[in-house]
Amino acid sequence: MFSFTVYVSIIGAIMLFLGFFSFVSATYHHESRSWIVGLMVAGMALVIFGIVTLPKDWHNQLSTQKARSSQSTKKASLAPHPQNMVFDGGAKKRAAAHRQLNEQATRKQLATSYQSMGKLTFNSNQKTYVLTITDSGYTKAMVYLKAHPNQAKQIKWSDSVASFEKTSRSIKKTLGPGYQLIIKDHLPKLTTLLTLKDGKPIQNFVK
């Protein structure tokens, strides 16, 4: 409506401008000026219409724009901010990368500590470190213990379990809860000797 009012006002002004010069020209040449007067009256009416209507239309347009701006601001405040989403995603990725670095550092440290005893592997998805015994002396002791579980005290199996418990607690302290440490040996079939989680045994092959 505002643009229409402006358009009408411009047309009225043009009609007045043309009417004025036509009136002057007709007066100079002694020609009829009745139609010119009608043109000027019509132009004046359009201009007056514009003068009266234009402020009201301008106010209405400003009110509409403010209402739309307020609604847009409200929607934007309620919607999740793209930068926040990017930041959250970046934080999660950094946390995951940091955890993976710690997991691999722990794997290297354990592999070094147990290199004379066996081979250590790590499964990130299962959060599990596996030590597979390769020391022949340890394997012979485990074979004997499996056949004679009542000799666990003589073999000092409890001391071995306590040592692995300490390692499991160290893993929990470094990486957090939920990580397992599994000890396996060929007796001669590959057998799980001990499974620990968060510093506590949850499976022991000695009944």
Disulfide bonds with the S-S distance in Angstrom:
none
